[in-house]
Amino acid sequence: MTEKELLEEQLKQLNNISLEELCDWRTETLPIISEIFGETTSQHKQFINIGWYSMHGYTNKDLNEFKKCLEGMIKCLDLRKSPKPSKGTHNSNVIINNNPSFNQSQSQNQNQSLSIEDIIKDEIPPARMREIQEIANSNEPKESKLNKIGEILQKTGIEIVSSTLAKVITCSMGIF
């Protein structure tokens, strides 16, 4: 089942439950959203804040907010899948291919490569990506490149790097 299908299934369930069942539905849905989007994303934060201040249980307003939130997340997944315009002629695959810890074959599926490339572009700030690209294109030894890129990633922040790595790993496993 794809991420989109999972969210569509949760939306379908949401359309058929009562307010009393909403808490159980939320408890079931939250890990799915955490897995798909990550716990530090706006999608996750928006979802967990629905009905947060309610002392009297969920209301119809909360139910509608959950629906709108899921519908937006489904659209967000559609945007991820749509082709992105080319931003230039540079080859950002060099970052992946020059990193021996990825252990990827040269005959890697092009779609998977593009997905990993898109993940990295989406998650790592553009200024850091330019630094990484410059290092990857330099004539330095691989070990030196890896150390310098590691330093840049440390500056980027553990949350961003761990989220990016998690998405790259799940993509390479065919999950993402």
Secondary structure as GFF3:
##gff-version 3
##sequence-region A 1 176
A	DSSP	alpha_helix	3	14	.	.	.	ID=ss1
A	DSSP	three_ten_helix	19	21	.	.	.	ID=ss2
A	DSSP	alpha_helix	22	37	.	.	.	ID=ss3
A	DSSP	alpha_helix	42	49	.	.	.	ID=ss4
A	DSSP	alpha_helix	60	81	.	.	.	ID=ss5
A	DSSP	alpha_helix	93	97	.	.	.	ID=ss6
A	DSSP	three_ten_helix	100	102	.	.	.	ID=ss7
A	DSSP	alpha_helix	110	123	.	.	.	ID=ss8
A	DSSP	alpha_helix	126	137	.	.	.	ID=ss9
A	DSSP	alpha_helix	142	156	.	.	.	ID=ss10
A	DSSP	alpha_helix	158	172	.	.	.	ID=ss11
###
